[in-house]
Amino acid sequence: MVVDDPCTNPKYLPTVPELIENLGPWSFVLYTAGALNTFVQSLLFLSLLRKILSSATSTNRVSMIWITSLYFVLSLFILTDVFLPRAGDFLWLTIKIYVGITMGHFVDLTVYWHGGETGLLAGAGPDTSFRFRTAPCCCCLCLPTKSRLTKAKVKLMRGSVYQIPYTQSFCLILLISLQMAGYVKYKQVFSLASPSTYITIIITVSFLCGLWGLFMFFNITQQLHLLQSVNYRRKSNLMRVTIAIINFQAMIINVCNRLGWISCMPGMLSATGVAWIIKMVCLLLESLVLGSLTYVLYTDDVKAGEDGEIASAARVESDLTVSTDQSSSV
């Protein structure tokens, strides 16, 4: 399809030849930046991978590999999106699944640093109450407002995170199947009669449930001031920023485009094409910065993780001793 003036079709995304023709040298700047970002992220990840494989314990090795590989994989998806702009929707549904897997491994690593579920419960203590009806499930009446942490609640929190990649993978396969069968059209307008509407609702609910479980681990750990030896606050904040970028940034830019706040470039790009350029530039800069932060935070984390486990076990033993002494005195 050839478009003389992209401004006449606001939703039009260019092909690679059209992008090169319309943007000229700037298109090569975009491609070069994407390739360099992937190269830098691959070097950072391979350096971390070497340290993890040589020093990390078998218990946390897999989780650390998944977490530290996130920005390398993200850079590959960005590079693919730069060369295949029209495949962006499929690519970002796929990267959300990868982020869901990473969230599950971050939970595993959190529990490991606490010394397992038993260590987490001992660190929380029998008398400490936590608010479970928190964002993004603050209106969920089935959750207790305040309650003690139990093993069943820990398993519920973990399960809510673990379900994300399975639910979203099923929804993605179902969506592609319906599209190939002709029941769902590409870029279809929101309609209650469209199956894609209900699939999107399922994906959103699945993500919000997983986000609740992950944030509960964040809140409990920070409320008790635990895992400071492994820079847990910084790592959890980095994960928060990553989730926000992957799930909300593109949505915000798309909303701005639909409201007409993003203008086209006459003879070069449609408004949707300009929005796509904005997303790519933001993601390239963010992945470079956050990928570098990941390297800094996790580069010495193999030894720090072991120290954190020992410190956690010592805290648990101390808490149990204090509890026993108080019971004896009573």
Residue pairs with C-beta under 8 A, 6 or more apart in sequence:
1 12
3 9
3 12
3 18
3 270
5 266
5 267
6 12
6 14
6 22
6 264
6 265
6 266
6 267
6 268
6 269
6 270
6 273
7 264
7 265
7 266
7 267
7 270
7 271
9 270
10 257
10 264
10 270
10 271
10 272
11 187
11 270
11 272
12 270
12 272
12 273
13 85
13 86
13 88
13 270
13 272
13 273
13 276
14 22
14 85
14 269
14 270
14 273
15 85
15 86
16 83
16 84
16 85
19 27
19 85
20 27
20 28
22 267
22 268
22 269
23 30
23 268
23 269
30 82
30 277
30 280
30 281
31 82
31 83
33 284
34 75
34 78
34 79
34 82
34 83
34 280
34 284
35 79
37 75
37 78
37 79
37 284
37 287
37 288
38 72
38 75
38 76
38 78
38 79
40 75
40 288
40 291
41 71
41 72
41 74
41 75
41 287
41 288
41 291
42 72
42 75
44 71
44 72
44 291
44 292
44 294
44 295
45 68
45 69
45 71
45 72
47 295
47 299
48 68
48 295
48 298
48 299
49 65
49 68
49 69
51 299
51 302
52 61
52 64
52 65
52 68
52 302
53 61
55 302
55 303
56 64
56 302
56 305
57 305
57 306
59 112
60 108
60 109
60 112
60 305
62 105
63 105
63 106
63 108
63 109
63 112
64 105
64 109
64 298
64 301
64 302
64 305
66 101
66 102
66 105
67 102
67 105
67 106
67 109
67 294
67 298
68 294
68 295
68 298
70 98
70 99
70 102
70 242
70 294
71 287
71 290
71 291
71 294
72 291
73 95
73 98
74 95
74 246
74 283
74 287
74 291
75 287
75 291
77 91
77 92
77 94
77 95
78 280
78 283
78 284
78 287
80 87
80 91
81 87
81 88
81 91
81 92
81 280
82 280
84 91
85 273
85 276
88 276
89 186
90 176
92 246
92 250
93 168
93 172
93 175
94 172
95 246
96 168
96 207
96 246
96 247
97 164
97 165
97 168
97 169
97 172
98 165
99 242
99 243
99 246
99 247
100 161
100 164
100 165
100 168
100 207
100 210
101 164
101 165
103 161
103 164
103 210
103 214
103 239
103 243
104 158
104 161
104 162
104 164
104 165
106 214
106 235
106 239
107 157
107 158
107 161
107 162
107 213
107 214
107 217
109 305
110 217
110 221
110 227
110 232
111 117
111 120
111 154
111 158
111 217
112 305
112 309
113 227
113 230
113 232
113 305
113 308
113 309
113 312
114 120
114 123
114 221
114 226
114 227
114 312
115 122
115 123
115 309
115 312
115 313
115 316
117 151
117 154
117 155
119 312
119 313
119 316
120 149
120 154
120 220
121 149
121 150
121 151
121 154
122 316
122 319
122 320
123 224
123 226
123 312
123 315
123 316
123 319
124 130
124 148
124 149
124 220
124 224
125 319
125 323
126 148
126 323
127 148
128 148
128 149
128 224
129 146
129 147
129 148
130 146
130 147
130 148
130 149
130 216
130 219
130 220
130 223
131 145
131 146
131 219
132 143
132 144
132 145
132 146
132 147
132 153
132 216
133 139
133 140
133 143
133 144
133 145
134 212
134 215
134 216
134 219
135 212
135 215
136 208
136 211
136 212
136 215
137 143
137 208
137 209
137 212
140 212
147 153
149 220
156 213
157 212
157 213
157 216
157 217
158 213
159 213
160 209
160 210
160 212
160 213
161 210
161 213
161 214
163 206
163 209
163 210
164 206
164 207
164 209
164 210
167 202
167 203
167 206
168 203
168 206
168 207
171 199
171 202
171 203
171 206
174 199
175 184
175 196
175 199
178 184
178 195
178 196
178 199
179 185
179 186
183 195
184 194
184 195
184 196
188 194
188 196
190 197
191 197
207 247
211 243
214 239
218 236
218 240
221 227
221 232
221 236
222 232
222 233
222 236
226 232
226 312
226 315
227 308
227 312
229 304
229 307
229 308
229 311
230 301
230 304
230 305
230 307
230 308
231 297
231 304
234 297
235 297
235 298
238 290
238 293
238 294
238 297
241 290
242 290
245 283
245 286
245 290
249 279
249 282
249 283
250 279
253 262
253 275
253 278
253 279
253 282
254 275
256 262
256 275
257 271
257 272
257 274
257 275
260 271
262 271
262 274
262 275
262 278
263 271
263 274
264 270
264 271
264 273
264 274
265 273
265 274
269 277
